[in-house]
């Protein structure tokens, strides 16, 4: 039986992860897929203190030539390097672990028993297949398989008046 083919995002991370780490950045996310009519490869990087345009340019220059060495990248695509920014999506166990003690929003695939899909609170824990969120009602437990997305609430007060 043939070995299962690795997703392109995994192949990209294996090829460039050490380079990006050596430059002092961490890979927050790798997206490879369609956006409208275009195929996009987006590498999202982060570091303590945040990311600026110079950081994105440096990483782009360093890894762009290496992408040509990935056989699975045969179709024409747009290549981007970006920062996660405010309100960043939280998807992986590593990302959840980084936000323990911070306020996040959990958006469920389907409404829960109370009829709500969005829940805000402080992430208490993210263990295995579930997360625990502390809010004004107490502790809510959600299965990761029921979550459409989670995001950081660091942009919550950005557009409030007053």
N, C-alpha and C positions, 0 to 999 in steps of 0.2 A: 504494500500500500504506500502511495506517495505521501511524503510529509506535507501536512497542511500548510498552505501558503500564508505567510505572515501578512497582516494588513500593512498597507503602505506607510501609515503613520508610525508603526512599530519599526519598520525598516529604516525610515528616516531618523527616528530617535537613536537607533543602534549606530547609525553611520555618523551622526553629528553630536550626539550627547556628550561625549568626552571633550570635544572641541569647545562647545558652549560652556560646559562646566569649568574647563581650564581658563576660560575668559572671565570667570567670576559670576556667571549667570546661571539661572536654573530654567529648565524648560517647564513652563506652566501648562502648555497644551500644544498639540499638533493637530491641525485640521486639514484633511485632504478630501475634497468633494466639490460638488456643483454648487455654485451660487449664481442663480439665474442661468444664463447660457454658458457661463465660464467655469472652467475647472480651476480650483484654487488650492495652493499649498500654503498654509499660514502657520508659522511657528511663533508661538507666543512665549516671550521670555520675561523673567522677573529677577529682581535682586533687591537686597536690603536698600532702602532709600528711594526705590522707584526706578523707572526706565525713562530715558529721554531718547530723542530722535538719533543722537549720536550712537547710543547703544544699539539701536535697531540697525543702523547703517553698518556698524562694525561687525555685528553678527551676520548680517546679510552677505557682506563681502567675504567673510571667513568660510561660510558654509555653502554658498552658491556653487562653487566648482565641485564640491563633493556630491551634490545632488545628481550631477550627471553620471555618477558611478553607480546609481541605484537602478538596476535593470527594469524594475516595475514602473518607473516613471517614464513611460514612452509617449503618452499623450501630451499635447501642448497645455501648459498651465501657467497661471499667474503665481508668482512667488512673493510672499509678504512676510515681514518680521514685524511683530507688534508687541505692545505691552498689554497686560490684562486689564488695565484701567480700573476705574471705580465700578462697583456693582458687578464684579467679575463672577463668572459662573464657577461653581464648585462641583466637580465631578468625581475625582479620584479619591481613594482612601487617604493618600498623602495630602491632598488639598483639604479634605475634611479635618484631618488631624491639625493642620495649620490654623484652622478657624475655631477650634475648641476654645470657649470662653468669649467668643465674639458674636455679635448679633448678625443673624442671617435670615433670609426668607426661603421657605420651602414651598414650592409650587407642585401640587399633586397632579397626577394624571387624571384622576377622577375625584370629585368631591367626597369628603369623608362623611361620617354619620351625622355631623353637625351641618353639612351642606357647604362647608368651606373647602376651597382648593389652596388658598394661600395662608401660610402660617409664619408669623415672625416671632423671633425669640433668640435667646442666647443658646448657642450650640453647647450642650453639656458633654456629649460624647458621640463618637461615631465608631461603633464596634461591629465588625463583620457586616451583616446585612441590614443593620438598622442604625438610625440616628435618634438621639434624644435632644429635645428642644425645650428649654425652660421659658415660659411666658407668664402672663398675668393669671392664667388658669392653672398653672402648675407645670408638670412635666408631660410633654406629648412625645410619644414614640412612633416613628415612621419607618416602614420598611423601605429600603433604598429602591426596591423594584416598583414601589408605588409613587416614586418621586419623578416628576417630569424634569425639573431642574431645581437646583439650589443656587443662591447667589449671596454674595457679601452685601451687607447693608451700609457700606461706607459712603454711599451716595444718597442716603435716605433724606437728609435735611438740605441737600444741595439746592433744590428748587422751591423750598417753602418760603412764603412771604412772611414778613413780620419779624 
